[in-house]
Each structure stands twice: as structure tokens, then as C-alpha cells.
Amino acid sequence: MAFCKNCGKQFVEGIKYCPSCGTICQEINANNSPIVQQPTIVYVQSPQQQNVYVHGVEKSKGITLLLCFFLGGFGIHQFYIGNTIKGVTYLLFCWICYITGIVAIIDFFIFLCMSEERFHQKYDKNY
């Protein structure tokens, strides 16, 4: 067994790339001294990682509806779908008057009537 010079993980001798970081493993020449090579980044895409979202998390319409119904007056559903500025606005105005609760009820019916596909197109960045 050998160890990767880049990440320190143990790997089986005789392979060309480190399975952890993708660095080219050192080869030994006839003098038993390692041949120094520059690190190379290898991107491997496996079939299991095709639906992984890198920049965001897939949003759920059902969770949005629940948050809107129960905590909508505080704007929690706006934070969940990524509208931070609207969420802060709801939080600021929920203590002054109950207008945010009325707006949250309107938001609830908008989300309820919105199709699942339209919801994902609008609020999922990687859809």
C-alpha cells in the first residue's frame, strides 16, 4: 500500500490516479527514485451523482405551503424559497401590524394554485 503525496490517503500501488483527490501517483524509474509529476485534477462523474444539486437544495412545494400556512406571518416561507429580502420585510412588519399575515394567506393560495413544475422553474435554480 502507498500513500498519496497530495491528500495523504492510502491507495493500492500500481494505479495511475489517487482515488480520493485525482492526483497522478508517483511512478518509480529504474533507479528506484520517484518521477516527480505535477498534480492533475481529474473530474469523475458517476451515474449516482447526476441528480445532486451543487449550488442549491431542491425546494419542496409542500414544505413551502406548510411554512406559509403556519409561519407565513413571519415570512419564514420567503426565507425557505430564497427571497431573503421579502423574508426580512415580513419580519420587520409582523410586529407593527397584521398585514403580513394577510399577505401570507394570499401567498398560500398562490402557492396552492401553482403547478409543481412552475414552482420548481421559479424557485429551484438548478431545475
C-alpha positions in Angstrom: 0.0 0.0 0.0 1.1 3.5 -0.8 0.1 7.0 0.4 -0.9 9.9 -1.8 1.6 12.8 -1.6 -1.2 15.3 -2.2 -4.1 14.2 0.2 -2.3 11.6 2.3 -4.9 8.8 1.7 -3.8 5.2 1.3 -4.2 3.6 -2.1 -3.3 0.4 -3.9 0.1 0.5 -5.6 0.1 0.4 -9.4 -2.8 2.7 -10.1 -2.2 5.9 -12.1 -4.5 8.4 -10.1 -5.3 8.7 -6.5 -9.0 7.6 -6.0 -9.5 10.4 -3.4 -8.1 13.5 -4.9 -7.3 12.5 -8.5 -3.6 13.4 -8.3 -1.2 11.4 -10.5 0.6 8.8 -8.4 4.4 8.9 -8.4 6.0 6.4 -10.8 9.3 4.7 -9.9 12.1 4.7 -12.6 14.9 2.2 -13.0 17.0 3.9 -10.2 14.2 3.4 -7.6 13.7 7.1 -7.4 10.3 8.6 -7.9 9.4 10.5 -11.1 8.0 13.8 -9.9 4.9 14.9 -11.8 2.7 17.9 -11.4 -0.7 17.3 -9.7 -3.6 16.9 -12.2 -7.2 17.4 -11.3 -9.5 14.6 -12.6 -13.2 15.1 -12.7 -15.2 11.9 -12.4 -18.9 11.8 -12.8 -20.6 8.7 -11.6 -24.2 7.8 -12.6 -25.3 8.1 -8.9 -24.4 11.8 -8.8 -26.5 13.0 -11.7 -29.3 14.5 -9.6 -27.1 16.2 -7.0 -27.6 19.9 -6.7 -24.3 21.7 -6.2 -25.4 25.3 -5.7 -28.7 24.9 -4.0 -31.1 22.5 -2.5 -34.3 21.4 -4.3 -37.3 23.2 -2.8 -40.5 21.4 -1.9 -43.8 22.9 -2.7 -45.4 21.0 0.2 -42.9 22.4 2.8 -43.4 25.9 1.4 -47.2 25.5 1.8 -46.8 24.3 5.4 -44.4 27.1 6.3 -46.6 29.7 4.6 -49.7 28.5 6.5 -48.3 28.1 9.9 -45.4 30.7 9.9 -46.3 32.9 7.0 -46.9 36.0 9.1 -43.2 35.9 10.0 -42.1 35.3 6.4 -40.4 32.0 7.1 -41.6 30.6 3.7 -39.9 33.5 1.9 -36.6 32.6 3.5 -37.1 29.0 2.5 -37.7 29.7 -1.2 -34.7 32.1 -1.2 -36.4 35.5 -1.1 -34.3 36.8 1.8 -35.3 40.5 1.3 -39.0 39.7 1.4 -38.5 37.5 4.5 -36.8 40.3 6.3 -39.6 42.7 5.3 -42.2 40.3 6.7 -40.2 40.0 9.9 -40.0 43.8 10.3 -43.7 44.4 9.6 -45.2 41.5 11.5 -44.7 43.3 14.9 -46.3 46.5 13.7 -49.5 45.3 12.1 -51.1 42.1 10.9 -50.8 42.9 7.2 -48.0 40.3 6.7 -50.5 37.6 7.9 -53.0 38.7 5.3 -50.2 38.8 2.6 -49.1 35.3 3.8 -52.7 34.0 3.2 -52.5 35.4 -0.3 -49.1 33.8 -0.8 -50.5 30.5 0.5 -53.3 30.4 -2.2 -50.8 31.5 -4.9 -48.5 28.5 -4.0 -51.5 26.2 -3.7 -52.7 27.1 -7.2 -49.2 27.0 -8.7 -48.3 23.8 -10.6 -45.4 21.7 -9.3 -43.4 22.3 -12.5 -44.0 26.1 -12.4 -42.9 26.1 -8.7 -39.6 24.4 -9.5 -39.0 26.6 -12.5 -39.4 29.7 -10.4 -37.7 28.8 -7.1 -35.2 26.0 -8.0 -32.1 27.4 -9.5 -30.9 24.0 -10.9 -34.2 22.8 -12.3 
